[in-house]
Amino acid sequence: MSSSTVTSIATRRSAATVVAAERDRNQRTRIFLLSVVGVLLVIGLGATLSASSVMSAEDGAILDLWVRQAIAAGAGVAVMLVASRVPYTLYRRLAVPIWGSAVGLLLLVLVVGRTAGGSSRWLDLGVIDIQPSELAKFGVAVLLAAVYAKKEERGELDQFGH
């Protein structure tokens, strides 16, 4: 076996070791983040059960509010799992349309928003009411991530300003 073949094999093994270490680190990060989400979800559902049980007991339906919250939490977990499988490049490509849609919905609330508790925050879509400010948070996060990624590619991330 020639020395170049040995060097090539050693280089491939070294590269494979680096890739395996990176994959392991990513897996540990995923497990940690999912654990944090799970703990916060359980704490939130427990707090909801504690806070709503007295109100619900007066109506005779002790677990109704908690069951609604648990269903919403399950839907949220399902959306999180689907969103985690979407390639980040798609989010990056759609950053401006997502943000623009969120701003449009916020403006729509000013015109046709449903008033609750003295302020207009909700859009009534018939089957479900949505709060566009929640979508705006996501839109701003995606837009800022895209802007920072573009600045990093250009080598401008360490510069102050635009």
Salt bridges, closest charged atoms under 4 A:
GLU22 OE1 - ARG25 NH2 2.42
ASP24 OD2 - ARG28 NH1 2.59
ASP129 OD2 - ARG114 NH2 2.74
GLU134 OE2 - LYS137 NZ 3.10
GLU153 OE2 - ARG92 NH1 2.79
GLU156 OE1 - ARG154 NH1 4.00
